[in-house]
Amino acid sequence: MNFRPTPHTPLLATTHHVQPLKCIADRNQPEWPRPVQTDNKSNNNLTVVIVTARPEFKRLSVTMAALLSHLDSRRITEVMLLVPPKDIHLLQPHFPVEYKKYWPWTISIVPDDILLKHIKTDSYRLQMMFKLMVAQIVKTEFYLILDSDCVAVWPIHVEQLLHQNKTSSLYQSIYQAESRSLHEEWWFESERLIQVKLESCVPNDKSKTSVMGVTPSILSRTISLRTLCRLQKLYGDETFLTKMANWALSPPIPEHMWTEYTLYYITGRCTQLFDTYHIDDSALLSSNSMPKVNLNGLSIWSDKDWTKENQNKLIDSINNGLRWRQKEIDEANGQAIIDKLINEHSLFTVLQGRHNVDTKLYHQYFYPLYMKYLQQQKQMDKLVPLIEYMAQQFRN
């Protein structure tokens, strides 16, 4: 299969937020203002946010089929598709109002211009900004961020993602750890943008320092908004988003850029909030004999990853996950059954969209596996035709 990498030259110009970002000074850390938040958010439920747009709709059928197969509806507040307003009319026929009652969870299509107004946009920077800005509208403390190329391969249960702190009523989400040195340039640019001394909050000790990875990822609403409050304080209410959008564009060097997760993690560490809202689930293993849960596992990040061996591994992984999900449905009414014979399992594979993975790969190798499973589930009989229609509509 041929992969055709495409350059990503950011063309963002002026960007404005729509909903006011209300921040107040923090008594203990005046340089890190905190958001003014209401208490009407759920602490132990999860929102799923899929940030997508027309070029990615061709991937969405397999993304949705995989979620229908694996996402346990218990403690899921909402599955939200954040979409440019000009693209919403393309999705609406696939999510008709009269079919809402058939979805296992509340699903909504949200126009992204309720968060940001922008012009001259042709950049994944905007996508990254939305992943922080969406914290303004989610109704839960934690939200799972997905792109259209994130495909579930194992049953997803909130109780395995959010764990109650033993010393308080707060919950903590797991996160995917990786080495800071893996993408050192992202951290350097993020520290510059958020104006902290290099490596002051997140040191680069190659043997010890583990940091937060990339999408899929679970974010805390509190830390996301605190990140934005810091940037608003530094660059001004009317200009901080434009500063983010145009950072290091002259000359444009794609590697020299911030990411939503590096900004988020730096904020979490500088404010000492990260360990309040997140936990490395390897710390839980010794106490409860649970397998480690990875948010992503074997993935296709570039054409070099698309080998016959990896194709077969992914197919085996998907089939094993669907068999286990069927076991949960048959024996536990869809609730989690823990496979204690394995040390760890991964919830998603990422089929990287930036390297133009041919959509035929999805449909030839992976899509039929999910559809065969869904066609065997009686409660999915109304939704299967919608997914098939979506696949047909956007495949070409």
C-alpha positions in Angstrom: 0.0 0.0 0.0 1.2 3.5 -0.8 1.3 6.2 1.8 1.6 9.8 0.7 2.8 12.0 3.5 1.5 15.6 3.1 3.1 18.7 4.6 1.2 20.6 7.2 1.8 24.3 6.9 -0.2 26.1 9.5 -2.2 29.0 8.0 -4.1 30.1 11.1 -4.4 33.8 11.5 -6.8 35.5 13.9 -8.6 33.3 16.4 -11.1 34.4 19.0 -12.9 32.5 21.8 -16.7 32.7 21.9 -17.5 31.7 25.4 -15.7 34.0 27.9 -12.9 32.3 29.8 -13.4 33.4 33.4 -10.3 33.1 35.5 -9.4 34.4 39.0 -6.1 34.7 40.8 -5.0 31.7 42.8 -3.9 32.7 46.3 -1.1 30.2 46.4 0.1 30.5 42.8 -0.8 34.0 41.5 1.0 33.4 38.3 -1.3 30.4 37.5 -4.8 31.8 37.7 -7.6 29.2 38.1 -10.9 29.0 36.2 -14.1 30.0 37.8 -16.0 26.8 37.7 -19.5 25.7 38.8 -19.9 22.5 40.8 -22.5 21.0 38.6 -20.1 18.6 36.8 -19.9 14.9 37.3 -16.7 13.6 38.9 -17.0 9.9 38.2 -18.5 9.9 34.7 -16.8 10.4 31.4 -17.5 12.4 28.2 -16.1 11.1 24.9 -15.1 13.9 22.5 -14.3 13.1 18.8 -12.7 16.1 17.1 -13.4 15.6 13.4 -14.0 17.4 10.1 -14.9 16.6 6.5 -11.5 15.2 5.4 -11.7 12.7 8.3 -15.3 11.6 7.7 -14.1 8.7 5.6 -12.6 7.3 8.7 -15.6 7.9 11.0 -17.6 4.7 10.1 -14.9 2.4 11.5 -14.4 4.7 14.5 -18.1 4.6 15.3 -18.5 0.9 14.6 -15.6 0.2 17.0 -17.2 2.4 19.7 -20.6 0.7 19.3 -18.8 -2.6 19.8 -16.7 -1.7 22.8 -17.9 1.4 24.7 -19.9 0.3 27.7 -22.6 2.9 28.2 -22.4 2.8 32.0 -21.1 6.2 33.3 -20.8 7.6 29.8 -22.4 11.1 30.0 -22.2 11.8 26.3 -20.3 11.1 23.0 -19.7 14.4 21.4 -18.6 15.0 17.8 -17.0 18.4 17.5 -17.4 19.5 13.9 -16.9 22.6 11.8 -20.4 24.2 11.2 -20.0 24.0 7.4 -19.6 20.2 7.7 -22.5 19.4 10.0 -25.0 19.0 7.2 -22.9 16.1 5.9 -23.1 14.2 9.2 -26.7 14.9 10.2 -28.3 12.3 7.9 -26.2 9.6 9.7 -27.4 10.6 13.1 -31.1 11.3 12.7 -33.0 12.6 15.7 -35.6 9.8 15.5 -32.8 7.3 16.0 -31.3 8.8 19.2 -33.1 6.4 21.4 -31.3 3.5 19.8 -27.8 4.6 20.6 -26.4 3.1 23.8 -25.2 6.5 24.9 -26.3 10.1 24.3 -24.7 11.3 21.1 -24.5 14.8 19.8 -23.0 16.8 16.9 -21.6 20.1 18.2 -20.5 23.0 15.9 -17.0 24.0 16.9 -17.7 27.7 16.4 -19.5 27.8 19.7 -15.9 27.6 21.1 -13.7 29.4 18.6 -14.1 31.8 15.7 -11.2 31.5 13.2 -10.2 32.5 9.7 -7.7 31.2 7.2 -7.6 27.8 8.8 -5.8 24.8 7.4 -3.9 23.4 10.3 -4.0 20.7 13.0 -3.1 23.4 15.5 -6.8 24.4 15.6 -7.6 20.7 16.3 -5.2 20.8 19.2 -6.7 24.0 20.6 -10.2 22.6 20.5 -9.1 19.7 22.7 -8.4 22.2 25.4 -11.2 24.6 24.7 -13.9 21.9 24.8 -13.4 21.8 28.5 -15.6 24.9 28.6 -18.7 22.9 27.6 -18.2 19.3 28.8 -20.4 18.3 31.7 -17.9 16.0 33.4 -14.6 16.5 35.1 -12.9 14.0 32.7 -13.2 13.7 29.0 -11.7 11.2 26.6 -10.3 12.8 23.5 -10.3 10.8 20.2 -9.5 11.6 16.6 -11.2 9.9 13.7 -8.2 7.6 13.4 -8.6 6.2 16.9 -10.2 2.7 16.7 -11.2 0.8 19.7 -9.9 -2.8 19.9 -10.9 -3.8 23.4 -13.9 -3.3 25.7 -13.9 0.2 27.3 -15.3 0.5 30.8 -15.2 3.7 32.8 -14.3 2.0 36.0 -11.0 0.9 34.5 -10.3 4.5 33.4 -11.3 6.5 36.4 -10.2 5.4 39.9 -11.4 6.9 43.2 -8.7 8.4 45.3 -8.4 6.4 48.5 -8.0 9.5 50.7 -10.8 11.7 49.1 -13.9 11.6 47.1 -12.1 12.7 43.9 -11.5 10.4 41.0 -8.2 10.1 39.0 -7.9 9.1 35.4 -5.2 6.9 33.9 -2.8 8.3 31.4 -0.5 6.9 28.8 3.1 7.5 29.9 6.0 8.0 27.5 9.5 9.5 27.7 9.8 13.3 27.4 12.9 12.7 25.2 10.7 11.0 22.6 9.4 14.5 21.4 11.8 16.9 23.1 11.1 19.7 20.6 7.4 19.8 21.6 8.3 20.3 25.3 10.9 23.0 24.5 8.4 25.0 22.5 5.6 24.5 25.0 7.8 25.7 27.8 8.6 28.8 25.8 4.9 29.5 25.0 3.7 29.0 28.5 6.8 30.9 29.8 8.3 28.6 32.4 12.0 27.9 32.9 13.1 25.0 30.7 12.7 21.7 32.4 11.7 23.4 35.7 8.4 21.5 36.1 9.1 18.6 33.7 12.7 17.6 33.8 14.3 15.7 31.0 15.9 12.8 32.8 15.9 10.1 30.1 16.1 7.3 32.7 13.2 8.5 34.9 11.0 11.1 33.4 7.7 9.8 32.0 5.2 12.3 30.7 1.7 12.2 29.1 1.4 10.8 25.6 -0.8 11.7 22.7 -4.4 11.1 21.5 -6.3 9.1 22.7 -6.0 10.7 26.1 -8.2 11.5 29.1 -8.0 15.1 30.2 -9.2 16.9 33.4 -11.5 19.8 32.8 -9.8 21.7 35.6 -6.3 21.3 34.3 -7.3 22.1 30.7 -9.0 25.4 31.8 -6.1 26.2 34.1 -3.8 25.9 31.0 -5.9 28.3 29.1 -6.1 30.7 32.1 -2.3 30.8 32.2 -2.0 31.7 28.5 -4.8 34.3 28.8 -2.9 35.9 31.7 0.4 35.9 29.7 -0.9 37.2 26.3 -4.2 38.9 27.0 -7.9 37.9 26.7 -8.2 39.0 23.1 -4.9 37.7 21.8 -3.8 34.5 23.6 -5.5 32.2 21.1 -4.0 34.0 18.2 -0.7 33.6 19.9 -1.2 29.9 20.2 -2.3 29.6 16.6 0.6 31.6 15.1 3.4 30.3 17.4 6.7 29.6 15.6 5.3 30.2 12.1 8.1 32.4 10.8 9.5 30.4 9.3 7.1 27.5 9.7 8.9 24.6 11.3 6.3 21.8 12.0 8.6 20.2 14.6 9.0 23.4 16.6 5.6 23.6 18.0 3.6 23.2 21.2 1.0 20.5 21.6 -2.2 20.4 23.7 -0.8 17.6 25.8 2.6 19.2 26.5 0.9 22.4 27.6 -1.6 20.5 29.7 1.1 18.3 31.4 3.4 21.3 32.1 0.5 23.1 33.7 -0.5 20.1 35.7 3.0 19.7 37.0 3.7 23.4 37.7 0.5 23.7 39.6 0.9 20.4 41.3 -2.5 19.3 40.1 -1.5 16.5 37.8 -1.3 13.8 40.5 -4.6 15.0 42.0 -6.4 14.2 38.7 -4.3 11.5 37.2 -2.8 8.2 38.2 -0.3 5.9 36.5 -2.4 2.7 36.7 0.8 0.6 37.1 0.6 1.8 40.7 -2.7 0.0 41.0 -1.5 -3.4 39.8 0.2 -4.6 42.9 -2.9 -4.0 45.0 -5.7 -5.4 42.9 -4.1 -7.8 40.4 -5.6 -6.0 37.5 -4.0 -5.9 34.1 -2.5 -2.6 33.0 -4.7 -0.6 30.7 -3.0 1.2 27.9 -5.0 3.8 26.0 -3.2 2.9 22.8 -1.1 0.0 21.7 0.1 -1.3 18.3 -0.6 1.6 15.9 0.2 2.7 12.4 2.2 6.0 12.8 3.9 5.9 9.4 4.2 3.8 6.3 7.0 1.8 7.9 4.5 0.4 10.4 2.2 -1.0 7.7 3.8 -4.4 7.4 2.1 -7.8 6.9 3.1 -8.8 10.4 1.4 -5.7 11.9 -1.7 -6.2 9.8 -2.1 -9.7 11.2 -1.4 -8.5 14.7 -4.1 -5.8 14.4 -6.6 -8.2 13.0 -5.9 -10.7 15.8 -6.2 -7.9 18.4 -9.6 -6.7 17.0 -11.0 -10.3 16.9 -9.8 -11.1 20.4 -11.3 -7.9 21.7 -14.7 -8.6 20.0 -14.7 -12.1 21.4 -14.0 -10.8 24.9 -16.8 -8.2 24.5 -19.2 -10.9 23.5 -18.2 -12.9 26.6 -19.0 -9.8 28.7 -22.4 -9.4 27.1 -23.3 -13.1 27.4 -22.0 -13.7 31.0 -22.2 -10.2 32.7 -24.8 -8.2 30.9 -22.1 -6.2 29.3 -20.2 -5.3 32.5 -16.5 -5.7 32.7 -14.9 -9.2 33.0 -11.3 -8.9 33.9 -8.9 -11.2 32.0 -6.3 -11.8 34.7 -4.3 -14.1 32.4 -2.8 -11.1 30.6 -0.5 -8.4 32.1 -1.9 -5.6 30.0 -4.2 -4.7 27.2 -4.7 -1.7 24.9 -8.0 0.0 24.3 -7.2 1.7 20.9 -5.1 1.5 17.8 -4.2 4.7 16.1 -4.2 4.6 12.3 -2.4 7.9 11.7 -4.2 10.2 9.4 -1.4 12.5 8.7 0.3 9.9 6.6 -2.7 9.5 4.3 -3.6 5.9 5.3 -5.7 4.9 2.3 -9.3 4.5 3.6 -9.5 1.2 1.7 -7.2 -0.2 4.4 -9.9 0.4 7.0 -12.6 -1.2 5.0 -10.6 -4.0 3.6 -9.0 -5.2 6.8 -10.8 -3.8 9.9 -14.3 -2.5 9.1 -15.8 -5.9 8.2 -14.7 -7.4 11.5 -16.7 -4.8 13.5 -19.7 -5.0 11.3 -19.9 -8.8 11.5 -20.0 -8.5 15.3 -22.6 -5.7 15.3 -24.8 -7.6 12.9 -25.0 -10.3 15.5 -26.2 -8.0 18.2 -30.0 -7.6 18.2 -30.0 -4.2 19.9 -27.9 -2.8 17.0 -30.3 -3.7 14.2 -31.4 0.0 13.8 -27.9 1.4 13.9 -26.1 -1.0 11.6 -27.7 0.4 8.5 -26.7 3.9 9.6 -23.1 2.9 9.9 -23.2 1.1 6.6 -24.7 4.2 5.0 -22.0 6.4 6.5 -19.3 4.0 5.2 -20.8 4.1 1.7 -21.3 7.8 1.7 -17.8 8.8 2.7 -15.7 5.9 1.4 -14.9 7.5 -1.9 
